[in-house]
Amino acid sequence: MKHGRGSKGGARMRAYIYLRLSVDKEDGKAQSIDAQRTAIHDYARRNNIEIVEEFADTGLSGQSSKRPAFNRMIEQATDGTNPVDIVLIYRIARLARNMRLFFNSLDGLADAGVEVISITENFGENRRNKRMGQTISAMVAEQQAIDASIYTSKSRRENARQGFYNGGPVAFGYETYVARKDGDKERMKLRIVPAEAAVVDQIFNWADMGRGGRWIVNTLNKRGTTLRGAKFSNGNLSGILKRITYTGVYYDRTVDDDGNVPDPEDWIAVPCPVIIDQARFDRVNALRASRNPRRNAPHIVAGTNMLTGICKCGMPSCTSGLGIQSGKSGQYYYYVCDARINKGKTCDGPRMRREVLDGLVLDAVEQQVLAPNRLHALLADLLDLSDQKRVQREAELTYARTEQTRLRTAIENLLILVETGRMGARDPIFAKRMDENRSALAASTARIETLETQLAKGSRRVTPTTIKKFGETLSARLRDEDATLRKAYVRMLVSKVTVSKEQITISGPKAVLENGVCNGVPRLMGMVPIFDREWCRLRDSNT
């Protein structure tokens, strides 16, 4: 500014100052907020300019229009009240590194009678020449930002390919550390935080057992366990249970040279320490999928009624389920045919007290399924070591592995559809197919484990003692004081309970028993249809 332009008609000119810094060094030069502020205040003092207000954005790119202080400054300067005459900046690049944003901002300010002045760049006094100089400077700034972005993206992608961490939120259970130094560049990796990893492991153990999310959250909060100082909630618990990083890999999604987020098949897999093995991760997510309210009614998913959803009326020509009805102002609860409740007593099926039917089912499962002799008979195939059985198991194992690969590919393809915008994550079809595939994947993985154990020799081989111990463990879980867990294990073993006036018939998938005894502990696999022999095939075998 020359020839006293710091004053206007005898009055001092008023100015906003705008400061911005995206990184500690830009273009290889230190340009801290404090350095910019000092230089602008000196300039204003020399030129008799009154600074009305300061606006500063830190850690934000000049290519972005989402800068709170910048947008507030533009809004105030152009609101029609003429609060200032000029906007002082350190360099044109501080205003914007995006040509569209640059022109929109400059034109908006000019229309309001506000001039933009760079204190370190001389664009002359002629308005047209000045605009040309500013435009050229802005174009150079934008190109520098593009070049820097391309270089940074290439560097980040190569960093990820070499197995290093590019930054961002660190998953609970891990921390970053400097794995290597290349000059001033510190290359980071993830490592396990033992105390946090123990919490993650406990959460997955509870979920694998069948504990519900509310129970897990309440238990953790009662114990005083925190998520890095924050209380656990259903939301952050869900984030932990679906975070694939715990299986030993996370995916770097650094944009390409054109600034586009890559397709999932182009994500860079970066290894990290394993906290949760893949099989357990798949089981837990399959179980969560089976409880998804989109797949099952909320009162079935969240309720503690043991048999709701699997208990059916067995009266002739009636196909209704049994619902819950209260009596004596909620003192008692009964299982009653839905047709009898909703259709004017069109069915005369029995009305049974909830605790009576629940008790009968529990007793029947313990006596007819988990009793040592009965369980030994049901799992006789596991003890069959004949060559013929071995050939059958090897063929089934090959098929199960092929199916596992197919299902994992199907899940990846569904995720690609979401990432590319061709399908929404809330699309009912996506949710249904994802839940079905995850449940089927868990069942397939469990079957592989079972077959591998059956084909193994030595300590992994199933013995009568193994079967007996398994039955005792499962019986204890069926009598657990936690109603949610009790319900989960009953529904794992029992797929259908049919009640008529004459008899109660109970049936369930035999594959659950085989998988559980082969793994040493009962495993919940979610409510996925299993086309397998049942432990109750005949109507009179468990009445």
Salt bridges, closest charged atoms under 4 A:
GLU26 OE2 - ARG20 NH1 3.96
GLU26 OE1 - ARG94 NH2 2.65
GLU26 OE1 - ARG97 NH2 3.23
ASP27 OD2 - ARG91 NH1 3.43
ASP27 OD2 - ARG97 NH2 3.38
ASP34 OD1 - ARG37 NH1 2.73
ASP42 OD1 - ARG45 NH2 2.27
GLU54 OE2 - ARG37 NH2 2.77
ASP85 OD1 - LYS8 NZ 3.73
ASP85 OD2 - ARG14 NE 3.77
ASP107 OD1 - ARG131 NH2 2.75
GLU115 OE1 - ARG5 NH2 2.94
GLU115 OE2 - LYS130 NZ 2.09
GLU125 OE1 - ARG5 NH1 2.60
GLU158 OE1 - ARG161 NH1 3.71
GLU175 OE2 - ARG191 NE 2.85
ASP182 OD2 - ARG180 NH2 3.20
ASP182 OD2 - ARG187 NE 2.47
GLU186 OE2 - LYS181 NZ 3.72
GLU196 OE1 - ARG228 NH2 3.23
ASP201 OD1 - ARG280 NH2 2.73
ASP208 OD2 - ARG283 NH2 2.75
ASP208 OD2 - ARG523 NH1 2.57
ASP257 OD2 - LYS154 NZ 2.94
ASP257 OD1 - ARG157 NH2 2.92
ASP277 OD2 - ARG280 NE 3.66
ASP282 OD2 - ARG408 NH2 3.33
ASP348 OD2 - LYS501 NZ 3.36
GLU355 OE2 - ARG353 NH2 2.44
ASP363 OD1 - ARG479 NH2 2.82
GLU366 OE1 - ARG479 NH2 2.88
ASP381 OD2 - LYS389 NZ 3.62
ASP381 OD2 - ARG533 NH1 3.08
GLU394 OE2 - ARG390 NE 3.95
GLU396 OE2 - ARG447 NE 2.79
GLU403 OE2 - ARG406 NH2 2.67
GLU419 OE2 - ARG253 NH1 3.76
GLU436 OE2 - LYS432 NZ 2.69
GLU436 OE1 - ARG433 NH1 2.62
GLU449 OE2 - ARG283 NH1 3.91
GLU452 OE2 - ARG401 NH2 2.90
ASP480 OD1 - ARG211 NH1 3.63
ASP482 OD2 - ARG211 NH1 2.46
GLU514 OE1 - ARG447 NH1 2.84
GLU514 OE2 - ARG533 NH2 3.73
